[in-house]
């Protein structure tokens, strides 16, 4: 399994991770706004909607990105397709979570900047 992750260079890209985390937050926020707007036009539903610990969020307005969210811990995973593996398997990959300025600073210190383009 380690070999598969080593071959996917874009997963190690700090900007890509930050972009995915930002996108996940935006998608989750959009889903909440869209859900609230849609509920205003719908009749009342009998009983609470089914919910579980793990929920998949996606927006019909965005491309096919989906995020798996653990509603107890707040952990988020995005789905990645390994195109260099037979069968092009899809795998849920955990996303980096930064909850404070101290965690952000620690994360930044671990990152390596890309070489400047000429």
Secondary structure, 3 states (H helix, E strand, C coil): CHHHHHHCHHHHCHHHHHHHHHHHHHHHHHHHHHHHHHHHHCCCCCCCCCCCCEEEEECCCCCCCEEEEECCCCCEEEEEECCCCCCCCEEEEECCCCCCHHHHHHHHHHCCCCCCCC
